[in-house]
Amino acid sequence: MTAATGLALVGCGLGVVVVRRRSVAVALVAVQSLILAALALADGIGHSGALVAAGAALVVKGLALPALLARVVVRTPEPRMIVEERRTAIFHALGFLVAENGVYAAALGTAGGMPALIEVGLVFDLVVVISVAALFSSRIHDELGVADTGLLREIRD
């Protein structure tokens, strides 16, 4: 991994923290995932079947999960810009994706990387978590008019 690639990965991760538009944050995570996929595929082709599997899993993750989250963003418009607390469920889901991308970046730096079965399992688990977060975000928005999870503290029986 070159210094420029590392800076791009870190920049995308930090960008998710500072942007206020959910759509921009989703795009940054997609770019970060696709950069990792390209690295895994480039390192794995001709050398390691596990890295090729990781790259394929990252391509799927880098396209499918951001597409799902982008759909939720379009279906749940916010009436105003997101405040600094980042309490929308989408930002929580994006945090999981950025953390998981960090695990993949670390695995790319180790000799041999992670076994393909573990990588596929991670992607499966992440798909379930992100799908549930997307569903919760839509339901919260349907009920409250915004996707701010901080408002859930005010709900009482």
DRENVEX-256008 format. One record per residue (C-alpha): residue number from 1; x, y, z; residue in three letters; chain. Coordinates in Angstrom, 2 decimals, m for minus. Layout:
<atom pos="NUM" x="X" y="Y" z="Z" code="ALA" unit="A"/>
...
***
This chain:
<atom pos="1" x="0.00" y="0.00" z="0.00" code="MET" unit="A"/>
<atom pos="2" x="1.43" y="3.36" z="m0.99" code="THR" unit="A"/>
<atom pos="3" x="1.35" y="6.43" z="1.23" code="ALA" unit="A"/>
<atom pos="4" x="m1.15" y="8.09" z="m1.10" code="ALA" unit="A"/>
<atom pos="5" x="m3.48" y="5.10" z="m0.88" code="THR" unit="A"/>
<atom pos="6" x="m3.19" y="5.06" z="2.90" code="GLY" unit="A"/>
<atom pos="7" x="m3.95" y="8.78" z="3.03" code="LEU" unit="A"/>
<atom pos="8" x="m6.97" y="8.27" z="0.78" code="ALA" unit="A"/>
<atom pos="9" x="m8.29" y="5.52" z="3.07" code="LEU" unit="A"/>
<atom pos="10" x="m7.78" y="7.62" z="6.21" code="VAL" unit="A"/>
<atom pos="11" x="m9.18" y="10.71" z="4.48" code="GLY" unit="A"/>
<atom pos="12" x="m12.37" y="8.88" z="3.55" code="CYS" unit="A"/>
<atom pos="13" x="m12.75" y="7.61" z="7.11" code="GLY" unit="A"/>
<atom pos="14" x="m12.22" y="11.06" z="8.62" code="LEU" unit="A"/>
<atom pos="15" x="m14.49" y="12.58" z="6.02" code="GLY" unit="A"/>
<atom pos="16" x="m17.38" y="10.49" z="7.33" code="VAL" unit="A"/>
<atom pos="17" x="m16.86" y="12.12" z="10.71" code="VAL" unit="A"/>
<atom pos="18" x="m16.87" y="15.73" z="9.49" code="VAL" unit="A"/>
<atom pos="19" x="m19.49" y="15.78" z="6.72" code="VAL" unit="A"/>
<atom pos="20" x="m23.07" y="16.68" z="7.55" code="ARG" unit="A"/>
<atom pos="21" x="m24.78" y="15.16" z="4.55" code="ARG" unit="A"/>
<atom pos="22" x="m25.62" y="11.49" z="4.87" code="ARG" unit="A"/>
<atom pos="23" x="m25.31" y="10.98" z="1.12" code="SER" unit="A"/>
<atom pos="24" x="m21.73" y="12.30" z="1.10" code="VAL" unit="A"/>
<atom pos="25" x="m20.82" y="10.08" z="4.05" code="ALA" unit="A"/>
<atom pos="26" x="m22.25" y="7.03" z="2.25" code="VAL" unit="A"/>
<atom pos="27" x="m20.24" y="7.91" z="m0.88" code="ALA" unit="A"/>
<atom pos="28" x="m17.03" y="8.27" z="1.16" code="LEU" unit="A"/>
<atom pos="29" x="m17.49" y="4.82" z="2.71" code="VAL" unit="A"/>
<atom pos="30" x="m18.18" y="3.36" z="m0.74" code="ALA" unit="A"/>
<atom pos="31" x="m14.97" y="4.90" z="m2.11" code="VAL" unit="A"/>
<atom pos="32" x="m13.01" y="3.61" z="0.90" code="GLN" unit="A"/>
<atom pos="33" x="m14.38" y="0.09" z="0.42" code="SER" unit="A"/>
<atom pos="34" x="m13.66" y="0.09" z="m3.30" code="LEU" unit="A"/>
<atom pos="35" x="m10.06" y="1.29" z="m2.74" code="ILE" unit="A"/>
<atom pos="36" x="m9.56" y="m1.62" z="m0.34" code="LEU" unit="A"/>
<atom pos="37" x="m11.13" y="m3.99" z="m2.88" code="ALA" unit="A"/>
<atom pos="38" x="m8.77" y="m2.78" z="m5.59" code="ALA" unit="A"/>
<atom pos="39" x="m5.78" y="m3.26" z="m3.25" code="LEU" unit="A"/>
<atom pos="40" x="m6.87" y="m6.78" z="m2.32" code="ALA" unit="A"/>
<atom pos="41" x="m7.47" y="m7.75" z="m5.94" code="LEU" unit="A"/>
<atom pos="42" x="m4.18" y="m6.23" z="m7.12" code="ALA" unit="A"/>
<atom pos="43" x="m2.22" y="m8.03" z="m4.39" code="ASP" unit="A"/>
<atom pos="44" x="m4.09" y="m11.30" z="m4.77" code="GLY" unit="A"/>
<atom pos="45" x="m4.22" y="m11.88" z="m8.52" code="ILE" unit="A"/>
<atom pos="46" x="m1.65" y="m14.52" z="m9.30" code="GLY" unit="A"/>
<atom pos="47" x="m0.50" y="m14.78" z="m5.68" code="HIS" unit="A"/>
<atom pos="48" x="m3.28" y="m15.53" z="m3.24" code="SER" unit="A"/>
<atom pos="49" x="m6.75" y="m16.92" z="m3.73" code="GLY" unit="A"/>
<atom pos="50" x="m7.70" y="m15.58" z="m0.30" code="ALA" unit="A"/>
<atom pos="51" x="m6.90" y="m12.02" z="m1.33" code="LEU" unit="A"/>
<atom pos="52" x="m8.88" y="m12.42" z="m4.53" code="VAL" unit="A"/>
<atom pos="53" x="m11.83" y="m13.67" z="m2.44" code="ALA" unit="A"/>
<atom pos="54" x="m11.37" y="m10.73" z="m0.09" code="ALA" unit="A"/>
<atom pos="55" x="m11.29" y="m8.34" z="m3.02" code="GLY" unit="A"/>
<atom pos="56" x="m14.46" y="m9.83" z="m4.48" code="ALA" unit="A"/>
<atom pos="57" x="m16.19" y="m9.60" z="m1.10" code="ALA" unit="A"/>
<atom pos="58" x="m15.08" y="m5.98" z="m0.75" code="LEU" unit="A"/>
<atom pos="59" x="m16.37" y="m5.13" z="m4.22" code="VAL" unit="A"/>
<atom pos="60" x="m19.77" y="m6.54" z="m3.29" code="VAL" unit="A"/>
<atom pos="61" x="m19.67" y="m4.76" z="0.08" code="LYS" unit="A"/>
<atom pos="62" x="m18.45" y="m1.53" z="m1.53" code="GLY" unit="A"/>
<atom pos="63" x="m21.34" y="m1.49" z="m4.00" code="LEU" unit="A"/>
<atom pos="64" x="m24.26" y="m3.24" z="m2.30" code="ALA" unit="A"/>
<atom pos="65" x="m24.17" y="m1.80" z="1.23" code="LEU" unit="A"/>
<atom pos="66" x="m23.72" y="1.83" z="0.17" code="PRO" unit="A"/>
<atom pos="67" x="m26.51" y="1.32" z="m2.38" code="ALA" unit="A"/>
<atom pos="68" x="m28.78" y="0.07" z="0.41" code="LEU" unit="A"/>
<atom pos="69" x="m27.86" y="3.00" z="2.65" code="LEU" unit="A"/>
<atom pos="70" x="m28.24" y="5.47" z="m0.21" code="ALA" unit="A"/>
<atom pos="71" x="m31.73" y="4.14" z="m0.80" code="ARG" unit="A"/>
<atom pos="72" x="m32.55" y="4.72" z="2.87" code="VAL" unit="A"/>
<atom pos="73" x="m31.13" y="8.26" z="2.66" code="VAL" unit="A"/>
<atom pos="74" x="m33.33" y="9.03" z="m0.34" code="VAL" unit="A"/>
<atom pos="75" x="m36.43" y="7.53" z="1.30" code="ARG" unit="A"/>
<atom pos="76" x="m35.88" y="9.34" z="4.63" code="THR" unit="A"/>
<atom pos="77" x="m35.16" y="13.00" z="3.87" code="PRO" unit="A"/>
<atom pos="78" x="m34.06" y="15.08" z="6.85" code="GLU" unit="A"/>
<atom pos="79" x="m35.82" y="18.44" z="7.29" code="PRO" unit="A"/>
<atom pos="80" x="m32.50" y="20.15" z="8.14" code="ARG" unit="A"/>
<atom pos="81" x="m28.76" y="19.50" z="8.15" code="MET" unit="A"/>
<atom pos="82" x="m27.51" y="16.88" z="10.60" code="ILE" unit="A"/>
<atom pos="83" x="m26.10" y="18.36" z="13.83" code="VAL" unit="A"/>
<atom pos="84" x="m22.67" y="17.54" z="15.19" code="GLU" unit="A"/>
<atom pos="85" x="m23.88" y="14.69" z="17.44" code="GLU" unit="A"/>
<atom pos="86" x="m24.36" y="12.40" z="14.41" code="ARG" unit="A"/>
<atom pos="87" x="m27.29" y="10.63" z="16.02" code="ARG" unit="A"/>
<atom pos="88" x="m28.89" y="9.36" z="12.84" code="THR" unit="A"/>
<atom pos="89" x="m28.92" y="5.61" z="12.44" code="ALA" unit="A"/>
<atom pos="90" x="m27.20" y="5.93" z="9.06" code="ILE" unit="A"/>
<atom pos="91" x="m24.09" y="7.45" z="10.65" code="PHE" unit="A"/>
<atom pos="92" x="m24.04" y="4.61" z="13.19" code="HIS" unit="A"/>
<atom pos="93" x="m24.15" y="2.07" z="10.36" code="ALA" unit="A"/>
<atom pos="94" x="m21.41" y="3.94" z="8.51" code="LEU" unit="A"/>
<atom pos="95" x="m19.27" y="3.75" z="11.65" code="GLY" unit="A"/>
<atom pos="96" x="m19.49" y="m0.05" z="11.50" code="PHE" unit="A"/>
<atom pos="97" x="m18.47" y="0.01" z="7.85" code="LEU" unit="A"/>
<atom pos="98" x="m15.46" y="2.27" z="8.49" code="VAL" unit="A"/>
<atom pos="99" x="m14.34" y="0.08" z="11.41" code="ALA" unit="A"/>
<atom pos="100" x="m14.67" y="m3.05" z="9.27" code="GLU" unit="A"/>
<atom pos="101" x="m12.69" y="m1.38" z="6.49" code="ASN" unit="A"/>
<atom pos="102" x="m9.96" y="m0.78" z="9.07" code="GLY" unit="A"/>
<atom pos="103" x="m9.89" y="m4.51" z="9.83" code="VAL" unit="A"/>
<atom pos="104" x="m9.51" y="m5.23" z="6.10" code="TYR" unit="A"/>
<atom pos="105" x="m6.73" y="m2.65" z="5.78" code="ALA" unit="A"/>
<atom pos="106" x="m4.89" y="m4.28" z="8.69" code="ALA" unit="A"/>
<atom pos="107" x="m5.40" y="m7.72" z="7.13" code="ALA" unit="A"/>
<atom pos="108" x="m3.94" y="m6.50" z="3.83" code="LEU" unit="A"/>
<atom pos="109" x="m0.82" y="m5.42" z="5.72" code="GLY" unit="A"/>
<atom pos="110" x="m0.23" y="m8.82" z="7.33" code="THR" unit="A"/>
<atom pos="111" x="1.56" y="m11.68" z="5.66" code="ALA" unit="A"/>
<atom pos="112" x="m1.07" y="m13.91" z="4.06" code="GLY" unit="A"/>
<atom pos="113" x="m4.01" y="m11.76" z="5.14" code="GLY" unit="A"/>
<atom pos="114" x="m7.11" y="m13.27" z="6.70" code="MET" unit="A"/>
<atom pos="115" x="m8.48" y="m16.63" z="5.58" code="PRO" unit="A"/>
<atom pos="116" x="m11.18" y="m16.28" z="2.93" code="ALA" unit="A"/>
<atom pos="117" x="m13.80" y="m17.98" z="5.10" code="LEU" unit="A"/>
<atom pos="118" x="m13.35" y="m15.37" z="7.84" code="ILE" unit="A"/>
<atom pos="119" x="m13.58" y="m12.55" z="5.32" code="GLU" unit="A"/>
<atom pos="120" x="m16.79" y="m13.89" z="3.80" code="VAL" unit="A"/>
<atom pos="121" x="m18.19" y="m14.36" z="7.32" code="GLY" unit="A"/>
<atom pos="122" x="m17.33" y="m10.77" z="8.19" code="LEU" unit="A"/>
<atom pos="123" x="m19.09" y="m9.50" z="5.09" code="VAL" unit="A"/>
<atom pos="124" x="m22.17" y="m11.64" z="5.84" code="PHE" unit="A"/>
<atom pos="125" x="m22.31" y="m10.35" z="9.43" code="ASP" unit="A"/>
<atom pos="126" x="m21.87" y="m6.81" z="8.22" code="LEU" unit="A"/>
<atom pos="127" x="m24.66" y="m7.17" z="5.66" code="VAL" unit="A"/>
<atom pos="128" x="m27.01" y="m8.32" z="8.43" code="VAL" unit="A"/>
<atom pos="129" x="m26.01" y="m5.45" z="10.75" code="VAL" unit="A"/>
<atom pos="130" x="m26.30" y="m2.80" z="8.05" code="ILE" unit="A"/>
<atom pos="131" x="m29.64" y="m4.20" z="6.83" code="SER" unit="A"/>
<atom pos="132" x="m31.05" y="m4.05" z="10.35" code="VAL" unit="A"/>
<atom pos="133" x="m29.68" y="m0.51" z="10.81" code="ALA" unit="A"/>
<atom pos="134" x="m31.24" y="0.56" z="7.52" code="ALA" unit="A"/>
<atom pos="135" x="m34.57" y="m0.94" z="8.55" code="LEU" unit="A"/>
<atom pos="136" x="m34.42" y="0.78" z="11.96" code="PHE" unit="A"/>
<atom pos="137" x="m33.52" y="4.08" z="10.32" code="SER" unit="A"/>
<atom pos="138" x="m36.52" y="3.86" z="8.01" code="SER" unit="A"/>
<atom pos="139" x="m38.86" y="2.91" z="10.86" code="ARG" unit="A"/>
<atom pos="140" x="m37.55" y="5.69" z="13.12" code="ILE" unit="A"/>
<atom pos="141" x="m38.03" y="8.18" z="10.30" code="HIS" unit="A"/>
<atom pos="142" x="m41.54" y="6.89" z="9.57" code="ASP" unit="A"/>
<atom pos="143" x="m42.56" y="7.25" z="13.22" code="GLU" unit="A"/>
<atom pos="144" x="m40.75" y="10.48" z="14.20" code="LEU" unit="A"/>
<atom pos="145" x="m40.29" y="12.32" z="10.91" code="GLY" unit="A"/>
<atom pos="146" x="m36.51" y="12.35" z="11.37" code="VAL" unit="A"/>
<atom pos="147" x="m33.93" y="9.60" z="11.79" code="ALA" unit="A"/>
<atom pos="148" x="m32.39" y="11.11" z="14.94" code="ASP" unit="A"/>
<atom pos="149" x="m31.82" y="8.22" z="17.35" code="THR" unit="A"/>
<atom pos="150" x="m31.46" y="10.71" z="20.22" code="GLY" unit="A"/>
<atom pos="151" x="m35.23" y="11.22" z="20.11" code="LEU" unit="A"/>
<atom pos="152" x="m35.71" y="7.58" z="21.12" code="LEU" unit="A"/>
<atom pos="153" x="m34.66" y="8.54" z="24.66" code="ARG" unit="A"/>
<atom pos="154" x="m37.85" y="10.55" z="24.97" code="GLU" unit="A"/>
<atom pos="155" x="m40.14" y="7.60" z="24.20" code="ILE" unit="A"/>
<atom pos="156" x="m41.84" y="6.17" z="27.28" code="ARG" unit="A"/>
<atom pos="157" x="m44.46" y="3.48" z="27.91" code="ASP" unit="A"/>
***
